[in-house]
Amino acid sequence: MSKPAAFAEARKTFHAALLKSTLTINSQGVVSNADSGNRTSKEIARGIAELLKAETIGERIAGQTSGNQFESICADFVKETFLQLEHLRPGAWDIRQVSGRNRLEIAKFEQYAHLVALDRAAKADAELAAALGSDYTITPDIIVSRETVDDSVINAPAHLVDDHVTTLASLRKKNGGLALLHASISCKWTIRSDRAQNARSEALNLVRNRKGRLPHVVVVTAEPTPSRLASIALGTGDIDCVYHFALYELQETLQTLGMNDAADMLAVMVDGKRLKDISDLPLDLAV
């Protein structure tokens, strides 16, 4: 019997971590990622949980707490998987959950370093601050960044660069730039209209305010209801793609429950490459 694929094992570990902490079923049989006031949401969430073998019993934890736990577990999954793709995407990578909610977190990276000066100017000029608002501030839940590269590494296969050329390239450490933001990952335990809008606004701010290459902009969610997934997954121009924490189990649950309309809506998102499984994320980040 062949050994299970490493990413399949990582996916199981990801779900096991959620089952131990965040994905629970309360005494009324409601799963923690379900909308307790929506029968469809409860049925789908229960079907997914049963396929993932949820056996824990617990009251629903506060939204912020479940969100923080979800972010942490997603960050662990990305670390475990993406860092195994060195042969496809070499580099010195940092993957971490953003803590403290520093609104200028992305200004630590090359493409957004200019936002520090913008923020300083806004603080000194009330009229400018009113005009700008907070549209230039973005706080990702998880960031993937790449360190700049020494000339010794760049020139390893051949003498490629020297002091006369490539003096502005962001990747070259000698040019004095900051680390490069490779991906901004927004984690949404569930999707409500305000959360969908927040994710889109953050994505558009990343697009508009960058100098240089746009990082990957993605959303990971455990929302069970296709109609709510559609509110964030459909459309283009802001988010690269939405990744579901258990897409295969969601598809199977909709078939089992005979929810054909919901299954058709889900198929539109999947076939249109707007919704993928969490296991697709690391390889997409390697592009």
C-alpha positions as CSV (number, residue, x, y, z in Angstrom):
1,M,0.0,0.0,0.0
2,S,1.4,3.4,-1.0
3,K,2.2,5.9,1.6
4,P,-0.3,8.8,1.9
5,A,0.7,12.1,0.3
6,A,2.3,14.6,2.6
7,F,-0.3,17.2,1.9
8,A,-3.1,14.8,2.6
9,E,-1.5,14.1,6.0
10,A,-1.1,17.8,6.6
11,R,-4.8,18.3,5.7
12,K,-5.7,15.7,8.3
13,T,-3.5,17.3,10.9
14,F,-5.2,20.7,10.1
15,H,-8.6,19.2,10.7
16,A,-7.5,17.4,13.8
17,A,-6.3,20.7,15.3
18,L,-9.6,22.4,14.5
19,L,-11.6,19.5,16.1
20,K,-9.6,19.8,19.3
21,S,-10.2,23.5,19.6
22,T,-12.5,25.4,17.3
23,L,-14.8,23.0,15.4
24,T,-17.1,21.7,18.1
25,I,-20.7,20.6,18.4
26,N,-22.8,22.0,21.3
27,S,-25.4,20.2,23.4
28,Q,-28.1,21.2,20.9
29,G,-26.2,19.6,18.1
30,V,-25.1,22.9,16.5
31,V,-21.6,23.0,15.0
32,S,-19.5,26.0,15.9
33,N,-19.2,27.3,12.4
34,A,-22.9,27.2,11.7
35,D,-25.4,30.0,11.9
36,S,-27.6,28.8,14.7
37,G,-30.6,30.8,13.2
38,N,-30.3,29.2,9.8
39,R,-31.5,25.6,9.3
40,T,-29.5,25.1,6.0
41,S,-26.3,26.3,7.6
42,K,-26.8,24.0,10.6
43,E,-27.5,21.0,8.4
44,I,-24.5,21.5,6.1
45,A,-22.1,22.3,9.0
46,R,-23.2,19.1,10.8
47,G,-22.7,17.0,7.7
48,I,-19.2,18.4,7.2
49,A,-18.4,17.9,10.9
50,E,-19.6,14.3,10.8
51,L,-17.4,13.6,7.8
52,L,-14.5,15.1,9.7
53,K,-15.5,13.0,12.7
54,A,-16.2,15.9,15.1
55,E,-16.8,14.3,18.5
56,T,-16.1,17.2,20.9
57,I,-19.0,18.8,22.7
58,G,-18.7,22.4,23.7
59,E,-20.5,25.7,23.6
60,R,-19.7,28.1,20.8
61,I,-16.8,30.2,21.7
62,A,-16.7,34.0,21.1
63,G,-16.2,35.0,17.5
64,Q,-12.9,36.7,18.1
65,T,-11.5,33.7,20.0
66,S,-12.6,31.2,17.3
67,G,-11.2,33.5,14.6
68,N,-7.8,33.8,16.3
69,Q,-7.6,30.0,16.7
70,F,-8.6,29.5,13.1
71,E,-5.9,31.9,12.0
72,S,-3.2,30.1,14.1
73,I,-4.2,26.7,12.8
74,C,-4.2,28.0,9.2
75,A,-0.8,29.5,9.7
76,D,0.5,26.2,10.9
77,F,-0.9,24.4,7.9
78,V,0.7,26.9,5.4
79,K,4.1,26.5,7.2
80,E,3.9,22.7,7.1
81,T,3.1,22.6,3.4
82,F,4.5,25.6,1.6
83,L,8.0,25.2,3.2
84,Q,8.1,21.7,1.6
85,L,8.1,23.4,-1.9
86,E,11.6,24.7,-1.8
87,H,12.3,22.8,-5.0
88,L,9.5,24.8,-6.7
89,R,9.8,28.1,-4.9
90,P,13.3,28.6,-3.4
91,G,13.9,31.4,-0.9
92,A,14.2,32.4,2.7
93,W,10.5,32.4,3.8
94,D,8.7,33.7,6.9
95,I,5.2,32.6,7.5
96,R,3.4,33.9,10.6
97,Q,0.1,34.9,12.1
98,V,0.0,38.7,12.6
99,S,-0.5,39.6,16.2
100,G,-1.2,43.0,17.8
101,R,-3.3,44.2,14.8
102,N,-0.7,46.9,13.9
103,R,-2.6,48.8,11.1
104,L,0.8,49.5,9.4
105,E,2.0,45.9,9.5
106,I,2.4,45.7,5.8
107,A,4.6,48.8,5.8
108,K,7.4,46.4,7.0
109,F,7.6,45.1,3.5
110,E,9.2,46.6,0.4
111,Q,6.0,47.1,-1.7
112,Y,4.3,49.1,1.1
113,A,7.1,50.8,3.0
114,H,6.0,54.2,1.6
115,L,2.9,53.9,3.7
116,V,4.9,55.0,6.8
117,A,5.6,58.4,5.2
118,L,1.9,58.6,4.1
119,D,0.8,57.9,7.7
120,R,3.2,60.4,9.1
121,A,2.0,63.1,6.7
122,A,-1.6,62.3,7.6
123,K,-0.9,62.7,11.3
124,A,0.6,66.1,10.6
125,D,-2.2,67.4,8.4
126,A,-5.9,67.0,9.5
127,E,-7.2,67.9,6.1
128,L,-5.0,65.2,4.4
129,A,-6.1,62.7,7.1
130,A,-9.7,63.4,6.4
131,A,-9.2,62.9,2.6
132,L,-7.2,59.7,3.0
133,G,-9.3,58.1,5.7
134,S,-7.9,54.7,6.6
135,D,-8.0,53.3,3.1
136,Y,-4.2,52.7,3.0
137,T,-4.1,50.6,6.1
138,I,-4.3,46.8,5.9
139,T,-3.7,44.2,8.5
140,P,-3.5,40.7,7.1
141,D,-4.2,37.7,9.4
142,I,-1.3,35.7,8.0
143,I,1.6,36.9,6.0
144,V,4.1,35.1,3.8
145,S,7.2,37.0,3.1
146,R,10.6,36.4,1.4
147,E,13.9,37.8,2.5
148,T,16.1,39.6,0.1
149,V,19.0,37.6,-1.4
150,D,22.8,38.0,-1.1
151,D,24.9,38.4,-4.2
152,S,26.7,35.2,-3.4
153,V,23.4,33.3,-3.9
154,I,22.4,35.2,-7.0
155,N,25.8,34.7,-8.5
156,A,26.1,31.0,-7.5
157,P,25.5,29.5,-11.0
158,A,27.4,32.3,-12.8
159,H,28.6,35.9,-12.4
160,L,25.2,37.5,-13.0
161,V,25.3,40.8,-11.2
162,D,27.8,43.4,-10.1
163,D,28.0,47.0,-8.9
164,H,27.1,48.3,-12.4
165,V,23.8,46.6,-13.0
166,T,20.7,45.5,-11.2
167,T,21.1,48.3,-8.7
168,L,17.3,48.8,-8.1
169,A,16.0,45.2,-8.0
170,S,14.0,44.6,-4.9
171,L,15.1,41.0,-4.4
172,R,18.8,41.9,-4.2
173,K,19.9,42.5,-0.6
174,K,22.7,44.8,-1.6
175,N,20.2,47.3,-2.8
176,G,19.0,47.8,0.8
177,G,15.3,47.0,0.5
178,L,13.0,45.4,2.9
179,A,11.6,41.8,2.8
180,L,9.1,41.2,0.1
181,L,5.4,40.5,1.0
182,H,4.6,37.3,-1.0
183,A,1.1,36.7,0.3
184,S,-1.6,38.2,2.4
185,I,-4.0,35.6,3.8
186,S,-7.3,36.7,5.4
187,C,-9.0,34.0,7.6
188,K,-12.8,34.1,8.1
189,W,-14.2,31.4,10.3
190,T,-17.6,32.2,8.9
191,I,-18.9,34.7,6.3
192,R,-21.5,37.3,7.1
193,S,-22.1,40.3,4.8
194,D,-19.8,42.6,6.8
195,R,-16.9,40.1,6.8
196,A,-17.2,39.6,3.1
197,Q,-17.0,43.3,2.5
198,N,-14.1,43.7,4.9
199,A,-12.1,41.0,3.0
200,R,-12.8,42.7,-0.4
201,S,-11.8,46.1,1.0
202,E,-8.6,44.8,2.4
203,A,-7.8,43.2,-0.9
204,L,-8.5,46.3,-3.0
205,N,-6.3,48.3,-0.6
206,L,-3.5,45.9,-1.2
207,V,-4.0,46.3,-4.9
208,R,-4.2,50.1,-5.0
209,N,-1.5,51.0,-2.5
210,R,1.4,48.8,-3.6
211,K,4.6,49.8,-5.3
212,G,5.9,46.9,-7.2
213,R,4.6,43.3,-7.4
214,L,1.2,42.5,-6.0
215,P,1.4,39.8,-3.3
216,H,-1.0,36.9,-3.4
217,V,-4.3,38.0,-1.9
218,V,-6.4,35.1,-0.6
219,V,-9.2,34.2,1.8
220,V,-9.5,31.0,3.9
221,T,-12.9,30.2,5.4
222,A,-14.9,27.6,7.2
223,E,-18.2,29.0,6.1
224,P,-20.6,26.0,5.3
225,T,-23.2,27.8,3.2
226,P,-22.7,28.1,-0.6
227,S,-24.8,31.3,-0.9
228,R,-22.5,33.0,1.7
229,L,-19.4,31.7,0.1
230,A,-20.6,33.1,-3.2
231,S,-20.7,36.6,-1.6
232,I,-17.0,36.6,-1.4
233,A,-15.8,34.0,-4.0
234,L,-17.6,35.3,-7.1
235,G,-16.2,38.2,-9.0
236,T,-12.6,39.1,-9.9
237,G,-10.3,42.0,-9.5
238,D,-9.7,41.9,-5.8
239,I,-9.2,38.5,-4.2
240,D,-7.1,35.9,-6.0
241,C,-9.2,33.0,-4.7
242,V,-11.1,31.7,-1.7
243,Y,-10.0,28.5,0.0
244,H,-12.5,26.3,1.9
245,F,-11.3,24.4,5.0
246,A,-13.1,21.3,3.9
247,L,-14.3,21.6,0.3
248,Y,-14.5,17.9,-0.5
249,E,-16.6,17.3,2.6
250,L,-18.8,20.2,1.7
251,Q,-19.4,18.8,-1.7
252,E,-20.2,15.4,-0.3
253,T,-22.6,16.8,2.3
254,L,-24.6,18.7,-0.3
255,Q,-25.0,15.6,-2.4
256,T,-26.0,13.5,0.7
257,L,-28.6,16.1,1.8
258,G,-29.9,16.4,-1.7
259,M,-29.4,20.2,-1.8
260,N,-29.1,20.4,-5.6
261,D,-29.4,24.1,-5.9
262,A,-26.7,24.7,-3.4
263,A,-24.5,22.1,-5.1
264,D,-25.0,23.8,-8.4
265,M,-24.0,27.1,-6.9
266,L,-20.9,25.6,-5.4
267,A,-20.0,24.0,-8.7
268,V,-20.1,27.4,-10.4
269,M,-17.5,28.7,-7.9
270,V,-15.3,25.6,-8.2
271,D,-15.5,25.2,-11.9
272,G,-14.8,28.9,-12.3
273,K,-11.7,28.5,-10.1
274,R,-13.0,31.0,-7.5
275,L,-13.2,28.4,-4.7
276,K,-10.7,25.7,-3.9
277,D,-9.8,23.4,-1.1
278,I,-7.3,24.4,1.6
279,S,-4.9,21.7,0.2
280,D,-4.6,23.7,-3.1
281,L,-3.3,26.8,-1.3
282,P,0.4,25.9,-0.8
283,L,0.9,25.0,-4.5
284,D,-0.9,28.2,-5.6
285,L,1.4,30.2,-3.3
286,A,4.3,28.6,-5.2
287,V,3.3,30.2,-8.5
